[in-house]
Amino acid sequence: QVQLVESGGGLVQPGGSLRLSCAASGSAFSIYGMGWDRQAPGLQRELVARISSGGSTNYVDSVKGRFTISRDNAKNTVYLQMNSLKAEDAAVYYCNADLLLSGMRRNYWGQGTQVTVSS
């Protein structure tokens, strides 16, 4: 059994910053890619950022230059540093991890953390 536990969401003013964290815990597993998606009300879930096991990253165009994804492999944790936040960044952010557990490789998802951008 694997759990992804997110933290760091909240209310921030436009132009402000937040740092999301997501830690994977549970039975022995191996982690490949990790990342963050988001979903705003009435919109489809979209990929925000991904980071491979080797540290390669990719971002949706709308967050390039403002968001930074990183990971600490020793802690099985992925981070999303969000700077210069805009109203359109408001959404529920979901952590995900591509894991190998008991010989099976699949994606796992966190419960989501709310990010609100408002003055």
Secondary structure by P-SEA (a helix, b strand, c coil): cbbbbbcccccccccbbbbbbbbbbcccccccccccccccccccccccccccccccccccccccccbbbbbcccccbbbbbbcccccccccbbbbbbbcccccbbbbbbccbbbbbbcc
